[in-house]
Amino acid sequence: MKLSDRLIVTIDALDHQGRGIAHYNDFVIFVFDALIGEKVEIEITKIKKKIIEAKVIEILNVSPERVTSICPYFKECGGCDLLHMSYQKQLLYKENKVREIMKKFAHIENVVENIVPNDNVFGYRNKAVFQVKEKIGFFGKKSNELVEIEKCFLLPDIMNEYLSILRNNMNLDFVNQIMMRYSKSFQSLMIVFDVSKEFSNSQIPVKKLSKASVLVKRKEDLEIILGNDFLLEKVGDYTFKVSPNSFFQVNTKQMERLYQIVLDHSGLTKNENVLDLYCGTGTIGMFLSKKAKEVLGIEINESAVKDALWNKKQNCIHNINFKCGDTGSVLKETLFKPDLIVVDPPRAGLDELAISQIKKIHAPKVIYVSCDPVTLARDIKRLEQDYEVITIIPVDMFSNTYHVECVCVLNIR
Ligand SMILES: C[S@@+](CC[C@H](N)C(=O)[O-])C[C@H]1O[C@@H](n2cnc3c(N)ncnc32)[C@H](O)[C@@H]1O
């Protein structure tokens, strides 16, 4: 078997990235854009030992669950993975994927609830990072090749309009990336040009971008060209300030649902102390503050902590404080005694120090918000002697991609 060989195979499962899996002799073949039951002619694009990656040349029998992708870049662009599945199928796929991962890596069953769907499966993203190399686009599937795009269906119209303004009016020399963030409540846009030192600010068509905040980033330096160096967004009853380098969930509508799920499972009665670990701009902690005695947020990114302090003041919340630093290290030095610990780490999950400190604190309840079920399952296993999983609620924050958010509620044993 070698590169470019063609084969006919039948897809018998889907992997965790939404790719079809087929078996041929003792090879395992991963095929993008192929559904279970489909017989496909494939061409081998990568081969390593007994693992093959392949692309579809022709679908010989089409699954009834297949839908036609609305995006012309679907096959090349690295953004979406599931545009060939109906939305109902996507939801089922994600729900089952979380169940399988929990069974396989955490050895737990019957804890995963039905997934919470997304009302808007297109136009839901409030952030995009465009790659630039003479043209503007996104990285390709599993590659650093730029796929030029005119429009992304996951973005709101206004972001696509501004993308078009940039494509048609801007000299892109010395631009590496363009980040856009959009606030629906305030109808405002922030555009950050990540550039090399040779870039001249006059390349930016400022007049055509007059309704946006425009910034230029040279290495770590941020220069305001127009407007503000932050965006305001409303989530529930709260207004949040988000600086360019601060984390903010990319699906504003589902973010509110996610936080409401955390609140609903928190068991808070205004008498409890809450630790909000990996707190970003303080969003979850502020949602919980109305039902808590005191909240302490811990976050490593200084810019996010500055935003969090601004957000505390702006929203007149008096029972929340923040510490800047690595979770595990800050916990080691902190005397705060929580009744509830909320963690919302990056994809990598919790590190050893964070796990050991959480175990040491021994709070009655932990709510783990996770964007990667595999690291969630690993961490559940690492906590299993101390904590029992009560429920896991998957939330579809990232429709049309294989990603899934989960809220996992754990009680002390
Ligand atoms: C998935 S985000 C969650 C942010 C916030 N909870 C929210 O919903 O917007 C993860 C956050 O963890 C922060 N972070 C990453 N590593 C960290 C560490 N070792 N200690 C503390 N915070 C960390 C990141 O800067 C980021 O803000």
The ligand as an ORCA input file, in Angstrom:
! r2SCAN-3c Opt
* xyz 0 1
  C     -11.302     27.765     28.675
  S     -10.787     29.305     29.303
  C     -12.050     29.627     30.492
  C     -12.242     31.060     30.895
  C     -13.526     31.397     31.619
  N     -13.874     30.431     32.614
  C     -14.658     31.635     30.653
  O     -15.656     30.890     30.661
  O     -14.567     32.608     29.881
  C      -9.374     28.845     30.200
  C      -8.688     29.972     30.936
  O      -7.627     29.402     31.723
  C      -6.538     30.303     31.732
  N      -5.352     29.510     32.124
  C      -4.576     28.717     31.339
  N      -3.634     28.087     32.065
  C      -3.818     28.482     33.356
  C      -3.175     28.165     34.577
  N      -2.134     27.313     34.616
  N      -3.632     28.735     35.710
  C      -4.671     29.610     35.679
  N      -5.325     29.954     34.544
  C      -4.910     29.389     33.405
  C      -6.539     30.872     30.330
  O      -5.841     32.102     30.282
  C      -8.041     31.019     30.062
  O      -8.498     32.290     30.445
*
